[in-house]
Amino acid sequence: MANDDLKRAAIRGGAFTLAAQGVQIAAQVGALIVLAQLLRPSQFGLAVMATVILSIATVAADFGVSVLVVQRRELSPRRALRIGLGTGVLIALFLLLFLVLFEVPMRGLLTLGAFGIAVAGVGATARGCLERELKFARIAGLEALLAVAVALIKVDLAQRGAGAAAIVCGDAIGAGLYATAMLLAAQGSIGPKDPGPRSPVYRDGGRIVGMRMFDTGFGQMDRFLIGSLHSGIAMLGIYGFAYQHAMFLAARLGPVTERVALPLLSRLREQPAALADAYRALTRVHSLALTGPALLLYALAPTLVDWLYPERWSDAVPAMQALCLAAAAHGLNSRPGLLWIALGHIRMRFLWSVVNLGVTAVILWFAVPHGLEATAYALAARSTAATVVAQWLTHRVAPSIRHADYLRAIAPAAALTTLLLLLLAAV
């Protein structure tokens, strides 16, 4: 496929994916508003803590083949699906065995979540098979429909008095629906059994799993430490509520970026100039989509919480505003890890995750005892520093991506941010 065709496919895929993300955002925000009316902070906190634990197992459920099937054209989709299914089922069985043998808090919630883990691997791998063929519109349509269905399921369960289980059980049912839908949609992309030589996947697959687990660890560590070191599960519910609002757009945009950018960057890795152009465009879009909206939410957070939610959630406003600054800093991070993986530097991406986890653990260990706002400001500082270091490393592995080009790419977001700050100061 020629470069122009690749760019057009990426633009079309990005447009479809962004449109679907709009539907998913509307469904999830609507569900969050209703769930906040039905659940107490302690129930919300239980769901957050269970999700923290389950998310670490879920990211390993496909053994990294959902990424490798996109990055490596020689990897058989049928073999990738077998690995994804087998790994997910194996991890779920280990979790259920652990829950049977040991007294574990939240045993019921974690048991529900294990069923979602069992099918998460095959769902992610089937989606990777579709991404490999640049079938973004099909993925986007299915994910939009599934987001609406899962939101309705969670709300219905909460109305029936399920409490924290409404969120965890809704996610598990959603994982089953997702795997089924993606597997059916990917039938045309799987093809017959590949008679060629097997592509080695276990070393790099292990690195991708390790990378994801470390990424999930530092991404969830603030909530884990707050639940462990601070004022218990109710305070975790307040913080989780603030985090879901402030970081919502960043969490939704991440999959969009990865699904569109990784196939494109992987196909351009032998063309330095085209690769640099694509990466600069990615940086520009990512910064514009996150930085300005995060600052706007910072200004509107007190009014929105007062308008939409019961008074019991008002304590979340200061932490939400501080986390909005972390989200704004995250917008300046141009997702360089995707470029590193596309270029084959999976070990480098793994080591980056290890260092991130260690640095975040030290920062949060000192910040969490000082309160929710201090925790959020510490995350903002970490995100800013990580952006600078990541861009320096990106130039080392891809010299065609210069620092000056990065600064020009984020200039529109910087101008928009400056304008918003001036407007906020005037108001």
Order of alpha helices (4+ residues) and beta strands (2+ residues): alpha-alpha-alpha-alpha-alpha-alpha-alpha-alpha-alpha-alpha-alpha-alpha-alpha-alpha-alpha-alpha-alpha
